[in-house]
């Protein structure tokens, strides 16, 4: 956002260091959204390239053993929740 490229790993490290401090804020937003007039939910399938090859291997191993599908979960999905509280909408 500031125009300086930062490697993904560095961004992840920085987020992990401050991630726990957002728990209180998230809990407050969850409580407010739960009291709202309307809740929106969106389950969207996603393609995570880093996982696709791994999932192909898992499915191939299951097929080699004669299973129609693997016992491990291979779905890739993300869920978005939004709660409308009066005029503002809270997205979790």
C-alpha positions in Angstrom: 0.0 0.0 0.0 2.9 2.3 0.5 4.5 1.5 -2.8 7.4 -0.6 -1.4 7.5 -4.3 -2.4 7.5 -6.6 0.7 8.0 -10.4 0.3 5.0 -12.6 1.2 6.8 -14.3 4.0 7.7 -11.0 5.6 4.1 -9.9 5.5 3.0 -13.2 7.0 5.6 -12.8 9.8 4.4 -9.3 10.6 0.7 -10.3 10.6 1.5 -13.2 12.9 3.3 -11.0 15.4 0.3 -8.6 15.8 -2.5 -11.1 15.0 -3.4 -11.9 18.5 -4.2 -8.3 19.4 -7.1 -8.3 16.9 -9.0 -11.1 18.8 -10.7 -8.6 21.1 -11.8 -6.4 18.2 -13.1 -9.5 16.2 -15.1 -10.7 19.2 -16.7 -7.3 19.6 -17.6 -7.2 15.9 -19.0 -10.7 16.1 -21.2 -9.7 19.0 -22.5 -6.6 17.2 -23.2 -8.5 14.0 -25.1 -11.2 15.9 -27.4 -8.5 17.2 -28.0 -7.1 13.7 -31.2 -7.1 11.6 -29.8 -9.2 8.8 -27.0 -11.7 8.3 -25.4 -12.4 4.9 -23.4 -15.5 4.2 -21.3 -16.3 1.1 -19.5 -19.7 0.6 -17.3 -19.3 -2.4 -15.0 -22.0 -3.8 -11.5 -20.8 -4.3 -8.4 -22.1 -6.2 -5.3 -22.2 -4.1 -2.6 -23.1 -6.5 -0.2 -24.2 -3.8 -2.8 -26.8 -2.6 -4.0 -28.1 -6.0 -1.0 -30.3 -6.7 -1.2 -31.7 -3.2 -4.9 -32.5 -3.5 -4.3 -34.2 -6.9 -1.8 -36.5 -5.2 -4.2 -37.3 -2.4 -7.0 -38.1 -4.8 -4.7 -40.3 -6.9 -3.6 -42.2 -3.8 -7.2 -42.8 -2.9 -8.0 -44.1 -6.4 -5.0 -46.4 -6.3 -6.3 -47.9 -3.1 -9.7 -48.4 -4.7 -11.6 -45.6 -3.0 -14.0 -43.4 -4.9 -12.8 -40.3 -2.9 -10.1 -39.6 -0.4 -10.7 -39.7 3.4 -8.8 -36.5 3.8 -10.6 -33.2 3.1 -9.6 -31.6 -0.2 -12.2 -28.9 -0.6 -11.1 -25.3 -0.9 -13.8 -22.9 0.2 -13.9 -19.5 1.9 -16.9 -18.1 3.9 -17.7 -14.5 4.3 -20.2 -13.3 6.8 -21.8 -9.8 7.0 -24.2 -8.5 9.5 -26.3 -5.4 9.0 -26.7 -3.4 12.2 -28.9 -0.4 11.4 -27.1 1.5 8.6 -23.6 0.0 8.8 -22.7 -3.5 7.7 -20.1 -5.5 9.5 -18.1 -8.0 7.5 -16.3 -10.8 9.3 
